[in-house]
């Protein structure tokens, strides 16, 4: 079974296509949830603040 979507036929059966589509959609959904719920700017800010505090402690010791 060749697929006209791809330049090289993948010869994937129906079950394989279903698994691939479900896995792809699951990845997109999970990535969206983690991106929406994650506070990356806050994480970076906290990390930099903690690093500055640790440097000050090492300087004063």
PyMOL commands that set and color helices and strands:
alter all, ss='L'
color gray80, all
select helices_A, chain A and resi 14-37+40-60
alter helices_A, ss='H'
color red, helices_A
deselect
rebuild
show_as cartoon
